[in-house]
Amino acid sequence: MLEIWLPLIAGLVLLIAGGEFLVRGAVQVATRFGVSPLVIGLTLVGFGTSTPELVTSVQAALSDAPGIAYGNIVGSNIANILLIVGVAALISPMIISSVALKRDGAVMLAVAIVFSAVAFAMPLGRPLGALFIAGLIVYVYLAFRQEKMSAPAGHGAVYDKSLALQGTDTALAPDAPAQGSLLTPILIALAGIVLVVIGGRFLVEGAVSLARGFGISETVIGLTIVAIGTSMPEFVTSVVAGLRKQGDVAFGNIVGSNIYNILGIGGFTALISPGAVPTEIATFDNLVMIAVTLALVAFAWTGLRIARWEGAVLLAGYITYVYVIWP
């Protein structure tokens, strides 16, 4: 039993710690080279919490475990909405920025539908992976233009995701003063890369062993244990934002994460290790992802807020989902 759970837990710890080191080092290096704080915030900081999902899905795909690779992506999006938004809204009702909702909420729903339709119709090959990544680049570019030109009118989801991460670690602020030599942040970033790679390998090996040891499908493990574990950075940042009464930041953090999970992580996974999405995900869990994404947008649209009772409904929905898919 211990030999199964130990790699799983160690992998998660290394992934999250490595992601923290990687983002922190990369932000400091970019700052030294004079990169705009807004660019750093929208890229390195904004998507820093998604590093565990990226490494885990790519490692799982390379290890011929597509159930874990794509279960992690889809399961993370479902957990982000039902579990994390549910808990954050229970802590403090979310007041939603209309910018984050109208543009980014629509993008989140659109990419969920496109991913699900493509996954049902055909294997995810390298051309589709490249297309998803190109879509993410275009999205971040448009977000940069919007923030640069009309930030006082309200921030979008990617900017809020950056703020959420900075809220848990002020050292990740792109305009923080640089100290010491350039070598130190480079070494920190390199150490982060090593840790996330090792952590991803441990996590995938532990998840496969867990599935085989208990006779549970790798897909279910990917959709639940792996997805929840790799979503812990989003959980922490959203809960901290909720405690600080920054509901719009918590909401934007989840929307930005879900967009990146599909376009970025799904794109890189298909690009590096093309293959079909498991049938059970394509025919059931993807539909759940679309339904809960639509529910989140609908809840946010009513009065531009997510009330505590709506958070309770979302959380109950996650408990029901796990109960349904767990053998």
C-alpha positions as CSV (number, residue, x, y, z in Angstrom):
1,M,0.0,0.0,0.0
2,L,2.8,2.4,1.0
3,E,4.7,1.8,-2.2
4,I,1.6,2.9,-4.2
5,W,0.7,6.0,-2.2
6,L,4.2,7.3,-1.5
7,P,5.2,8.0,-5.2
8,L,1.7,9.6,-5.7
9,I,2.1,12.0,-2.7
10,A,5.8,12.7,-3.4
11,G,5.0,13.4,-7.0
12,L,2.3,16.0,-6.1
13,V,4.6,17.7,-3.6
14,L,7.5,17.9,-6.0
15,L,5.2,19.1,-8.8
16,I,3.7,22.0,-6.8
17,A,7.1,23.0,-5.2
18,G,8.8,22.8,-8.6
19,G,6.1,24.9,-10.3
20,E,6.6,27.5,-7.6
21,F,10.4,27.6,-8.1
22,L,10.0,27.6,-11.9
23,V,7.6,30.6,-12.0
24,R,9.6,32.5,-9.3
25,G,12.9,32.1,-11.1
26,A,11.4,32.8,-14.6
27,V,9.7,36.0,-13.4
28,Q,12.9,37.3,-11.8
29,V,14.9,36.5,-15.0
30,A,12.3,38.2,-17.2
31,T,12.3,41.2,-14.9
32,R,16.1,41.6,-15.2
33,F,15.8,41.6,-19.0
34,G,13.3,44.4,-18.9
35,V,10.3,42.5,-20.0
36,S,7.0,44.4,-19.4
37,P,5.4,43.6,-16.0
38,L,2.1,43.2,-17.9
39,V,3.6,40.6,-20.3
40,I,5.1,38.7,-17.4
41,G,1.9,38.8,-15.5
42,L,-0.2,37.5,-18.4
43,T,2.2,34.7,-19.3
44,L,4.7,33.5,-16.7
45,V,2.7,34.4,-13.6
46,G,-0.8,34.1,-15.1
47,F,-0.3,30.5,-16.1
48,G,2.2,29.5,-13.4
49,T,-0.2,27.4,-11.4
50,S,-1.0,25.3,-14.5
51,T,2.5,23.8,-14.6
52,P,1.6,20.7,-12.6
53,E,-1.2,19.8,-15.0
54,L,1.0,20.4,-18.1
55,V,3.9,18.2,-16.9
56,T,1.6,15.5,-15.6
57,S,-0.5,15.2,-18.8
58,V,2.6,15.2,-21.1
59,Q,4.3,12.6,-19.0
60,A,1.2,10.4,-18.9
61,A,0.8,10.6,-22.6
62,L,4.4,9.7,-23.2
63,S,4.0,6.8,-20.7
64,D,1.0,5.5,-22.8
65,A,-1.5,6.4,-20.2
66,P,-4.0,8.6,-22.1
67,G,-6.7,8.1,-19.5
68,I,-4.5,9.9,-17.0
69,A,-3.3,12.5,-19.5
70,Y,-6.7,13.6,-20.7
71,G,-8.5,12.7,-17.5
72,N,-6.2,15.2,-15.8
73,I,-7.2,17.9,-18.2
74,V,-11.0,17.3,-18.2
75,G,-11.1,16.4,-14.5
76,S,-9.1,19.6,-13.6
77,N,-11.6,21.7,-15.4
78,I,-14.6,20.0,-13.7
79,A,-12.9,20.3,-10.3
80,N,-12.0,23.9,-10.9
81,I,-15.6,24.8,-11.5
82,L,-17.5,22.5,-9.1
83,L,-15.0,22.1,-6.3
84,I,-12.9,25.2,-6.2
85,V,-15.5,27.8,-7.3
86,G,-18.0,26.1,-5.0
87,V,-15.6,26.4,-2.0
88,A,-14.5,29.9,-2.8
89,A,-18.1,31.1,-3.2
90,L,-19.1,29.5,0.1
91,I,-16.2,31.5,1.8
92,S,-17.2,34.8,0.1
93,P,-19.9,35.4,-2.6
94,M,-18.1,36.2,-5.9
95,I,-18.8,39.6,-7.6
96,I,-18.0,39.0,-11.2
97,S,-16.3,41.5,-13.6
98,S,-18.4,41.9,-16.7
99,V,-15.2,41.9,-18.8
100,A,-14.1,38.5,-17.4
101,L,-17.5,37.1,-17.9
102,K,-18.5,38.4,-21.4
103,R,-15.3,37.7,-23.2
104,D,-13.4,35.1,-21.1
105,G,-16.5,33.1,-20.0
106,A,-17.6,32.8,-23.6
107,V,-14.1,31.7,-24.6
108,M,-14.0,29.1,-21.8
109,L,-17.3,27.7,-23.0
110,A,-16.3,27.8,-26.7
111,V,-13.0,25.9,-26.2
112,A,-14.7,23.3,-24.0
113,I,-17.2,22.6,-26.8
114,V,-14.6,22.6,-29.6
115,F,-12.3,20.2,-27.6
116,S,-15.2,17.9,-26.8
117,A,-16.4,17.8,-30.4
118,V,-13.0,17.2,-31.8
119,A,-12.2,14.5,-29.2
120,F,-15.4,12.7,-30.0
121,A,-14.8,12.8,-33.8
122,M,-11.1,12.0,-34.2
123,P,-7.8,11.4,-32.4
124,L,-5.9,14.5,-31.3
125,G,-3.0,14.7,-33.7
126,R,-0.1,17.1,-34.0
127,P,-1.8,19.5,-36.4
128,L,-4.7,19.9,-33.9
129,G,-2.3,20.3,-31.0
130,A,-0.5,23.1,-32.9
131,L,-3.9,24.7,-33.6
132,F,-4.8,24.7,-29.9
133,I,-1.5,26.3,-28.9
134,A,-1.9,28.9,-31.7
135,G,-5.3,29.6,-30.3
136,L,-3.9,30.1,-26.8
137,I,-1.2,32.5,-28.2
138,V,-3.9,34.6,-29.9
139,Y,-6.0,34.6,-26.8
140,V,-3.2,35.8,-24.6
141,Y,-2.2,38.5,-27.2
142,L,-5.8,39.8,-27.3
143,A,-5.9,39.8,-23.5
144,F,-2.6,41.8,-23.5
145,R,-4.1,44.4,-25.9
146,Q,-7.3,44.7,-23.8
147,E,-5.4,45.1,-20.5
148,K,-3.1,47.7,-22.1
149,M,-5.8,49.7,-23.7
150,S,-8.7,49.5,-21.3
151,A,-7.5,48.1,-17.9
152,P,-9.4,50.8,-15.9
153,A,-12.7,49.5,-17.4
154,G,-12.1,46.1,-15.8
155,H,-9.7,43.2,-16.0
156,G,-10.0,40.0,-17.9
157,A,-9.5,36.4,-16.6
158,V,-5.8,36.0,-17.5
159,Y,-4.9,39.2,-15.5
160,D,-7.0,38.0,-12.6
161,K,-5.3,34.7,-12.6
162,S,-2.0,36.5,-12.3
163,L,-3.3,38.6,-9.4
164,A,-4.5,35.4,-7.7
165,L,-1.1,33.8,-7.8
166,Q,0.6,37.0,-6.7
167,G,-1.9,37.2,-3.8
168,T,-0.4,34.0,-2.3
169,D,3.2,34.9,-3.0
170,T,4.2,38.6,-3.3
171,A,7.7,37.5,-4.6
172,L,5.9,36.6,-7.9
173,A,4.9,40.2,-8.6
174,P,6.5,41.1,-11.9
175,D,7.3,44.6,-10.7
176,A,9.0,43.4,-7.5
177,P,12.5,44.9,-7.1
178,A,15.3,42.6,-8.4
179,Q,18.0,41.6,-5.9
180,G,21.3,39.7,-6.1
181,S,22.9,38.2,-9.2
182,L,21.2,36.9,-12.3
183,L,22.6,33.4,-11.7
184,T,20.4,32.9,-8.6
185,P,17.0,33.1,-10.4
186,I,18.3,31.1,-13.3
187,L,19.3,28.3,-10.9
188,I,15.9,28.5,-9.1
189,A,14.1,28.2,-12.5
190,L,16.3,25.2,-13.5
191,A,15.7,23.5,-10.1
192,G,12.0,24.1,-10.7
193,I,12.1,22.3,-14.1
194,V,14.0,19.3,-12.6
195,L,11.5,19.1,-9.7
196,V,8.4,19.2,-11.9
197,V,9.8,16.6,-14.3
198,I,10.6,14.2,-11.4
199,G,7.4,15.0,-9.7
200,G,5.3,14.4,-12.9
201,R,7.0,11.0,-13.3
202,F,6.4,9.9,-9.7
203,L,2.8,11.1,-9.9
204,V,2.1,9.2,-13.2
205,E,3.8,6.0,-11.9
206,G,1.9,6.2,-8.6
207,A,-1.4,6.8,-10.4
208,V,-0.9,3.8,-12.7
209,S,0.1,1.6,-9.8
210,L,-2.9,2.8,-7.8
211,A,-5.2,1.9,-10.8
212,R,-3.7,-1.5,-11.2
213,G,-3.5,-2.3,-7.5
214,F,-7.2,-1.5,-6.8
215,G,-8.6,-2.5,-10.2
216,I,-9.8,1.0,-11.0
217,S,-9.4,2.4,-14.5
218,E,-6.6,4.9,-15.1
219,T,-9.2,7.3,-16.5
220,V,-11.1,7.5,-13.2
221,I,-7.8,8.0,-11.3
222,G,-6.9,10.8,-13.8
223,L,-10.3,12.4,-13.5
224,T,-10.3,12.5,-9.7
225,I,-7.1,12.0,-7.7
226,V,-4.6,13.3,-10.3
227,A,-6.9,16.1,-11.4
228,I,-7.6,17.3,-7.8
229,G,-3.9,17.0,-6.9
230,T,-2.7,19.1,-9.8
231,S,-5.4,21.6,-9.2
232,M,-4.2,22.4,-5.7
233,P,-2.4,25.6,-6.7
234,E,-5.7,26.9,-8.2
235,F,-7.5,25.8,-5.1
236,V,-5.1,27.7,-2.8
237,T,-5.1,30.9,-4.9
238,S,-8.8,31.0,-5.3
239,V,-9.5,30.3,-1.6
240,V,-7.0,33.1,-0.6
241,A,-8.8,35.5,-3.1
242,G,-12.1,34.5,-1.5
243,L,-10.8,35.2,2.0
244,R,-9.7,38.6,0.8
245,K,-13.1,39.3,-0.6
246,Q,-11.7,39.3,-4.2
247,G,-14.4,37.2,-5.8
248,D,-13.6,38.6,-9.3
249,V,-10.0,37.5,-9.0
250,A,-11.1,34.0,-7.8
251,F,-13.5,33.7,-10.7
252,G,-10.9,35.0,-13.3
253,N,-8.3,32.5,-11.9
254,I,-10.6,29.6,-12.6
255,V,-11.7,30.8,-16.1
256,G,-8.1,31.5,-17.1
257,S,-7.0,28.1,-15.8
258,N,-9.7,26.2,-17.7
259,I,-8.9,28.0,-21.0
260,Y,-5.2,27.2,-20.5
261,N,-5.9,23.6,-19.6
262,I,-7.7,22.9,-22.9
263,L,-5.7,25.0,-25.3
264,G,-2.3,24.9,-23.7
265,I,-2.1,21.5,-21.9
266,G,-4.4,19.7,-24.4
267,G,-2.4,21.3,-27.2
268,F,1.0,20.4,-25.9
269,T,-0.1,16.8,-25.0
270,A,-1.5,16.3,-28.6
271,L,1.6,17.9,-30.1
272,I,4.2,15.8,-28.1
273,S,2.3,12.5,-27.9
274,P,-0.7,12.4,-30.4
275,G,-3.5,9.9,-29.7
276,A,-7.2,9.4,-29.1
277,V,-9.0,10.7,-26.1
278,P,-10.4,7.6,-24.2
279,T,-13.9,6.8,-25.2
280,E,-15.4,7.1,-21.7
281,I,-14.1,10.7,-21.5
282,A,-15.2,11.6,-25.0
283,T,-18.7,10.3,-24.4
284,F,-19.4,11.3,-20.8
285,D,-16.9,13.4,-18.9
286,N,-16.5,16.0,-21.8
287,L,-20.3,16.4,-21.7
288,V,-20.1,17.0,-18.0
289,M,-17.4,19.6,-18.5
290,I,-19.5,21.4,-21.0
291,A,-22.6,21.3,-18.7
292,V,-20.7,22.6,-15.6
293,T,-19.0,25.3,-17.7
294,L,-22.4,26.4,-18.9
295,A,-23.8,26.3,-15.4
296,L,-20.9,28.5,-14.1
297,V,-21.5,31.1,-16.8
298,A,-25.3,31.0,-16.1
299,F,-24.7,31.5,-12.4
300,A,-22.3,34.3,-13.0
301,W,-24.6,36.0,-15.5
302,T,-27.5,36.3,-13.0
303,G,-26.6,39.6,-11.2
304,L,-22.9,39.3,-12.0
305,R,-22.3,37.3,-8.9
306,I,-22.1,33.7,-7.6
307,A,-23.9,33.5,-4.3
308,R,-23.2,31.1,-1.4
309,W,-26.2,28.9,-2.3
310,E,-24.9,28.6,-5.8
311,G,-21.5,27.7,-4.4
312,A,-23.2,25.0,-2.4
313,V,-24.9,23.7,-5.5
314,L,-21.6,23.5,-7.4
315,L,-19.9,21.7,-4.5
316,A,-22.8,19.2,-4.2
317,G,-22.5,18.7,-8.0
318,Y,-18.8,17.7,-7.6
319,I,-19.6,15.2,-4.8
320,T,-22.3,13.7,-7.1
321,Y,-20.0,13.5,-10.1
322,V,-17.2,11.7,-8.1
323,Y,-19.8,9.3,-6.7
324,V,-21.1,8.5,-10.2
325,I,-17.8,7.8,-11.9
326,W,-16.1,6.1,-8.9
327,P,-16.5,2.3,-9.1
